[in-house]
Amino acid sequence: MLKYIVQLALIVGMAAMSERAVAKDLLRLATHDAYPYHYIENGSVKGTVIRQIKCAFNRLETPYRAEFSDWVDVELRLRTGNLDGIFAVAQSEARSEFGQVSVAVAAKHLYWYFAGNKIDIETTNPLYQRYKVAAEFGSDEWLDLKRKSYNVRMKPRNARALVQLLLSHEVDAILLDEHEFEHEIAKLRLQDTVFSRTEHGTIDLGVLFSKAFLNDRPTFLDAFNTAVSNCIVPNSGSQ
């Protein structure tokens, strides 16, 4: 988990609002560190999804605050009513019980990565459970691996820890977004190291708003979907 919380710099319209109105209407969001979608670099908040979120709330003239924590923490806080929304996550049957996901603001391109030769790690292989695999703990892909009875024992809290498991051969394969993998490998200066990979699939990600919040503001999701759909930004890591 990140040891600090960073607030997005832009809070729309707050200068024109009273403190009481701000406290009442401030939309509480949280996210996690995931390059290039939402991340912290040299003390600055960056990412393609960050830019879309800022643009959408500008259009809606809605004051908000977004904090950084980890996957498990932000979803728990949404479930318990301490947040109005979290991003960027995928829709799932479990999440539909307590929230609803917006239109897509990003898409994860997931690959299986191997430190050596490729392994047939898909569930179509009768022996897939013999291999030790890992994904970011609490992420959509980690939960999916658990549901499919993969041999998942490790609980890495971020992409760096996940890649380290692969490098140290503590697992046979990791499941990670290609941009996150390449970013971590670059930070470790391992661009010349040869890794094998197999494409796993793509997951659309949106903003998950709690049902409690949407019940109080029944027209909000449609308005947000329209606003954020008009705020598409290039898929790059720049702010």
Backbone hydrogen bonds in HBPLUS format (Angstrom, degrees):
<---DONOR---> <-ACCEPTOR-->    atom                        ^
c    i                          cat <-CA-CA->   ^        H-A-AA   ^      H-
h    n   atom  resd res      DA  || num        DHA   H-A  angle D-A-AA Bond
n    s   type  num  typ     dist DA aas  dist angle  dist       angle   num
A0016-ALA N   A0013-GLY O   3.24 MM   3  5.69 142.9  2.38 109.1 118.1     1
A0017-MET N   A0014-MET O   3.10 MM   3  5.15 165.8  2.12 108.5 112.7     2
A0022-VAL N   A0018-SER O   2.95 MM   4  6.19 161.1  1.99 154.1 159.7     3
A0023-ALA N   A0019-GLU O   2.98 MM   4  6.13 166.0  2.00 149.2 152.7     4
A0024-LYS N   A0020-ARG O   3.10 MM   4  6.26 149.5  2.20 142.1 150.1     5
A0025-ASP N   A0021-ALA O   2.90 MM   4  6.01 162.4  1.93 153.9 158.2     6
A0026-LEU N   A0022-VAL O   2.79 MM   4  5.40 138.8  1.96 153.6 157.8     7
A0027-LEU N   A0063-PRO O   3.03 MM  36  6.30 168.8  2.04 132.8 135.5     8
A0065-ARG N   A0027-LEU O   2.93 MM  38  6.29 149.4  2.02 171.2 166.6     9
A0084-ASP N   A0028-ARG O   2.82 MM  56  5.16 156.2  1.88 139.1 147.1    10
A0085-GLY N   A0028-ARG O   3.16 MM  57  6.57 140.4  2.33 156.5 158.9    11
A0029-LEU N   A0065-ARG O   2.79 MM  36  5.89 162.3  1.82 172.3 171.8    12
A0067-GLU N   A0029-LEU O   3.13 MM  38  6.45 149.2  2.23 124.7 129.5    13
A0030-ALA N   A0085-GLY O   3.17 MM  55  6.73 131.3  2.42 138.8 152.5    14
A0087-PHE N   A0030-ALA O   3.18 MM  57  6.71 146.4  2.30 153.3 162.6    15
A0031-THR N   A0067-GLU O   2.77 MM  36  6.17 151.0  1.86 164.0 174.0    16
A0069-SER N   A0031-THR O   2.90 MM  38  6.26 154.8  1.97 158.5 165.1    17
A0034-ALA N   A0038-HIS O   2.67 MM   4  5.36 172.5  1.68 158.3 161.0    18
A0037-TYR N   A0034-ALA O   2.84 MM   3  5.76 125.2  2.14 133.5 144.2    19
A0038-HIS N   A0034-ALA O   2.96 MM   4  5.36 166.6  1.97 142.1 146.1    20
A0048-THR N   A0036-PRO O   3.06 MM  12  6.49 154.4  2.12 153.0 153.5    21
A0049-VAL N   A0037-TYR O   3.00 MM  12  4.99 134.8  2.21 121.6 134.9    22
A0039-TYR N   A0046-LYS O   3.03 MM   7  5.49 161.8  2.06 144.1 146.3    23
A0046-LYS N   A0039-TYR O   2.86 MM   7  5.49 172.2  1.86 165.2 166.7    24
A0041-GLU N   A0044-SER O   2.84 MM   3  5.24 161.6  1.87 152.4 156.2    25
A0044-SER N   A0041-GLU O   2.95 MM   3  5.24 163.9  1.98 113.7 118.9    26
A0051-ARG N   A0047-GLY O   3.11 MM   4  6.39 155.9  2.17 145.9 151.6    27
A0052-GLN N   A0048-THR O   3.13 MM   4  6.44 151.2  2.22 141.6 149.2    28
A0053-ILE N   A0049-VAL O   2.85 MM   4  6.10 161.4  1.88 156.8 161.5    29
A0054-LYS N   A0050-ILE O   2.97 MM   4  6.19 168.4  1.99 154.5 157.3    30
A0055-CYS N   A0051-ARG O   3.00 MM   4  6.13 163.3  2.03 145.1 150.1    31
A0056-ALA N   A0052-GLN O   2.88 MM   4  6.06 164.1  1.90 152.5 156.5    32
A0057-PHE N   A0053-ILE O   3.05 MM   4  6.25 169.4  2.06 156.9 158.9    33
A0058-ASN N   A0054-LYS O   2.96 MM   4  6.11 143.8  2.09 145.1 155.7    34
A0059-ARG N   A0055-CYS O   3.05 MM   4  6.33 157.3  2.10 149.5 154.7    35
A0060-LEU N   A0056-ALA O   2.99 MM   4  6.29 148.4  2.09 144.1 153.4    36
A0061-GLU N   A0057-PHE O   2.84 MM   4  5.69 117.4  2.24 131.5 145.8    37
A0062-THR N   A0057-PHE O   3.15 MM   5  5.31 157.7  2.20 144.2 150.6    38
A0061-GLU N   A0058-ASN O   3.18 MM   3  4.97 142.7  2.32  93.8 104.7    39
A0074-VAL N   A0070-ASP O   3.05 MM   4  6.23 172.7  2.06 169.0 170.0    40
A0075-GLU N   A0071-TRP O   3.26 MM   4  6.43 166.4  2.28 154.6 158.1    41
A0076-LEU N   A0072-VAL O   3.14 MM   4  6.20 159.2  2.19 146.7 152.8    42
A0077-ARG N   A0073-ASP O   3.01 MM   4  6.20 159.1  2.06 151.3 156.8    43
A0078-LEU N   A0074-VAL O   3.07 MM   4  6.29 144.6  2.20 140.6 149.7    44
A0079-ARG N   A0075-GLU O   3.00 MM   4  6.24 162.6  2.03 150.6 154.8    45
A0080-THR N   A0076-LEU O   3.04 MM   4  6.24 146.7  2.16 146.1 154.9    46
A0082-ASN N   A0077-ARG O   2.80 MM   5  5.01 143.6  1.93 164.9 163.1    47
A0081-GLY N   A0078-LEU O   3.21 MM   3  5.30 166.2  2.23 107.2 110.5    48
A0210-SER N   A0084-ASP O   2.89 MM 126  5.48 161.3  1.93 142.3 146.4    49
A0086-ILE N   A0208-LEU O   2.90 MM 122  5.28 146.3  2.01 137.4 147.2    50
A0208-LEU N   A0086-ILE O   2.81 MM 122  5.28 157.5  1.86 169.1 168.2    51
A0089-VAL N   A0206-GLY O   2.91 MM 117  5.44 154.0  1.98 152.6 153.0    52
A0206-GLY N   A0089-VAL O   2.73 MM 117  5.44 164.5  1.75 152.4 150.8    53
A0096-SER N   A0092-SER O   2.99 MM   4  6.16 143.2  2.13 147.6 157.5    54
A0097-GLU N   A0094-ALA O   3.25 MM   3  5.73 158.9  2.30 108.5 114.8    55
A0098-PHE N   A0095-ARG O   3.05 MM   3  5.66 152.6  2.13 115.6 122.4    56
A0099-GLY N   A0095-ARG O   2.83 MM   4  5.75 129.0  2.09 155.1 170.9    57
A0211-LYS N   A0098-PHE O   2.95 MM 113  5.53 156.5  2.01 130.3 128.3    58
A0100-GLN N   A0209-PHE O   2.90 MM 109  5.50 152.8  1.97 152.7 160.9    59
A0209-PHE N   A0100-GLN O   2.95 MM 109  5.50 162.0  1.99 153.9 147.9    60
A0102-SER N   A0207-VAL O   2.84 MM 105  5.20 149.6  1.94 134.4 143.9    61
A0105-VAL N   A0205-LEU O   2.67 MM 100  5.93 161.2  1.70 158.7 162.7    62
A0106-ALA N   A0205-LEU O   3.33 MM  99  5.19 144.0  2.46 142.3 140.2    63
A0205-LEU N   A0106-ALA O   2.83 MM  99  5.19 169.9  1.84 150.8 147.8    64
A0108-LYS N   A0203-ILE O   2.79 MM  95  5.10 154.9  1.85 154.8 153.4    65
A0203-ILE N   A0108-LYS O   2.93 MM  95  5.10 152.0  2.01 139.1 148.3    66
A0178-GLU N   A0109-HIS O   2.93 MM  69  5.99 153.4  2.00 160.9 163.9    67
A0110-LEU N   A0201-GLY O   2.81 MM  91  5.39 151.0  1.89 170.6 176.3    68
A0200-HIS N   A0110-LEU O   2.90 MM  90  5.40 166.6  1.91 141.7 140.3    69
A0201-GLY N   A0110-LEU O   3.36 MM  91  5.39 158.0  2.41 135.7 134.0    70
A0111-TYR N   A0176-LEU O   3.07 MM  65  5.75 161.7  2.11 140.2 143.3    71
A0176-LEU N   A0111-TYR O   3.12 MM  65  5.75 161.7  2.15 157.1 158.2    72
A0112-TRP N   A0198-THR O   2.78 MM  86  5.11 167.8  1.79 158.6 158.5    73
A0198-THR N   A0112-TRP O   2.90 MM  86  5.11 147.5  2.01 138.6 148.3    74
A0113-TYR N   A0174-ILE O   2.85 MM  61  5.34 159.8  1.89 154.6 161.5    75
A0174-ILE N   A0113-TYR O   3.12 MM  61  5.34 151.5  2.20 139.6 148.4    76
A0114-PHE N   A0196-SER O   2.84 MM  82  5.04 161.1  1.88 145.9 145.5    77
A0196-SER N   A0114-PHE O   3.07 MM  82  5.04 158.7  2.12 141.9 146.2    78
A0121-ILE N   A0119-ILE O   2.91 MM   2  5.53 110.6  2.41 114.8  97.4    79
A0125-ASN N   A0122-GLU O   2.99 MM   3  5.83 167.0  2.00 123.6 127.8    80
A0128-TYR N   A0125-ASN O   2.97 MM   3  5.33 156.8  2.02 130.1 127.3    81
A0130-ARG N   A0127-LEU O   3.07 MM   3  5.77 167.4  2.08 123.9 128.0    82
A0131-TYR N   A0128-TYR O   3.42 MM   3  6.03 162.0  2.45 113.9 118.0    83
A0172-ASP N   A0132-LYS O   2.69 MM  40  5.28 148.3  1.79 138.1 148.5    84
A0173-ALA N   A0132-LYS O   3.34 MM  41  6.81 142.4  2.49 150.6 156.9    85
A0133-VAL N   A0151-ASN O   3.12 MM  18  6.06 169.9  2.13 149.4 152.0    86
A0134-ALA N   A0173-ALA O   3.13 MM  39  6.65 131.1  2.38 139.3 153.0    87
A0175-LEU N   A0134-ALA O   2.92 MM  41  6.36 153.1  1.99 161.1 170.0    88
A0139-SER N   A0136-GLU O   3.02 MM   3  5.54 164.0  2.05 136.4 139.0    89
A0137-PHE N   A0156-PRO O   2.71 MM  19  5.43 170.6  1.71 165.2 167.1    90
A0143-LEU N   A0139-SER O   3.03 MM   4  6.28 166.4  2.05 156.5 159.3    91
A0144-ASP N   A0140-ASP O   2.99 MM   4  6.18 149.9  2.08 142.0 150.9    92
A0145-LEU N   A0141-GLU O   2.95 MM   4  6.16 154.6  2.02 146.3 152.2    93
A0146-LYS N   A0142-TRP O   3.07 MM   4  6.37 155.4  2.13 147.8 154.3    94
A0147-ARG N   A0143-LEU O   2.96 MM   4  6.22 156.9  2.02 146.5 152.8    95
A0148-LYS N   A0144-ASP O   3.07 MM   4  6.28 142.7  2.22 142.5 152.1    96
A0150-TYR N   A0145-LEU O   3.03 MM   5  5.40 172.1  2.03 158.7 156.1    97
A0149-SER N   A0146-LYS O   3.07 MM   3  5.10 161.3  2.11 108.1 110.8    98
A0152-VAL N   A0150-TYR O   2.94 MM   2  5.58 125.5  2.24 108.5  92.4    99
A0162-LEU N   A0158-ASN O   3.08 MM   4  6.33 150.1  2.17 145.9 155.2   100
A0163-VAL N   A0159-ALA O   2.91 MM   4  6.15 162.1  1.95 155.9 158.8   101
A0164-GLN N   A0160-ARG O   3.01 MM   4  6.22 154.1  2.07 146.8 154.5   102
A0165-LEU N   A0161-ALA O   3.15 MM   4  6.39 144.2  2.28 139.8 147.8   103
A0166-LEU N   A0162-LEU O   3.38 MM   4  6.80 149.5  2.48 142.4 149.7   104
A0166-LEU N   A0163-VAL O   3.09 MM   3  5.17 119.2  2.48  96.3 110.9   105
A0167-LEU N   A0163-VAL O   2.95 MM   4  6.26 161.3  1.98 153.8 159.1   106
A0168-SER N   A0164-GLN O   2.95 MM   4  6.07 150.5  2.04 147.0 153.8   107
A0170-GLU N   A0165-LEU O   2.99 MM   5  5.24 147.9  2.09 160.4 162.7   108
A0169-HIS N   A0166-LEU O   3.08 MM   3  5.03 158.4  2.13 103.6 109.6   109
A0181-PHE N   A0177-ASP O   2.97 MM   4  6.25 162.9  2.00 158.7 163.8   110
A0182-GLU N   A0178-GLU O   3.01 MM   4  6.13 171.7  2.01 149.2 151.5   111
A0183-HIS N   A0179-HIS O   2.98 MM   4  6.05 152.1  2.06 142.3 150.3   112
A0184-GLU N   A0180-GLU O   3.00 MM   4  6.22 162.0  2.04 151.2 155.1   113
A0185-ILE N   A0181-PHE O   2.94 MM   4  6.16 162.6  1.97 156.6 161.8   114
A0186-ALA N   A0182-GLU O   2.99 MM   4  6.09 151.6  2.08 140.9 148.3   115
A0187-LYS N   A0183-HIS O   3.04 MM   4  6.33 155.0  2.11 146.2 152.7   116
A0188-LEU N   A0184-GLU O   3.01 MM   4  6.24 143.8  2.15 143.3 153.1   117
A0190-LEU N   A0185-ILE O   2.93 MM   5  5.25 175.6  1.93 153.9 155.1   118
A0189-ARG N   A0186-ALA O   3.01 MM   3  4.83 153.5  2.08  98.6 106.8   119
A0193-THR N   A0190-LEU O   2.97 MM   3  5.26 158.9  2.01 111.4 118.4   120
A0214-LEU N   A0210-SER O   3.06 MM   4  6.37 164.4  2.09 150.8 154.9   121
A0215-ASN N   A0211-LYS O   2.79 MM   4  5.88 146.4  1.90 147.1 155.7   122
A0216-ASP N   A0212-ALA O   3.28 MM   4  6.49 144.9  2.41 137.7 145.7   123
A0216-ASP N   A0213-PHE O   3.15 MM   3  5.28 125.2  2.47  96.8 110.3   124
A0217-ARG N   A0213-PHE O   3.05 MM   4  6.34 136.0  2.26 139.6 152.5   125
A0220-PHE N   A0217-ARG O   3.01 MM   3  5.49 162.2  2.04 120.0 125.8   126
A0223-ALA N   A0219-THR O   3.32 MM   4  6.49 162.0  2.36 148.6 153.8   127
A0224-PHE N   A0220-PHE O   2.77 MM   4  6.00 159.8  1.81 160.1 166.6   128
A0225-ASN N   A0221-LEU O   2.83 MM   4  5.98 165.5  1.85 153.9 157.8   129
A0226-THR N   A0222-ASP O   3.09 MM   4  6.30 157.4  2.14 145.8 151.1   130
A0227-ALA N   A0223-ALA O   2.99 MM   4  6.20 162.3  2.02 148.1 153.2   131
A0228-VAL N   A0224-PHE O   2.80 MM   4  5.94 177.6  1.80 165.8 165.8   132
A0229-SER N   A0225-ASN O   3.07 MM   4  5.97 145.0  2.20 136.3 145.4   133
A0230-ASN N   A0227-ALA O   3.10 MM   3  5.37 142.8  2.25 102.9 113.5   134
A0231-CYS N   A0228-VAL O   3.08 MM   3  4.95 159.1  2.12 105.6 107.9   135
A0236-SER N   A0234-PRO O   2.93 MM   2  5.69 129.0  2.20 108.5  93.2   136
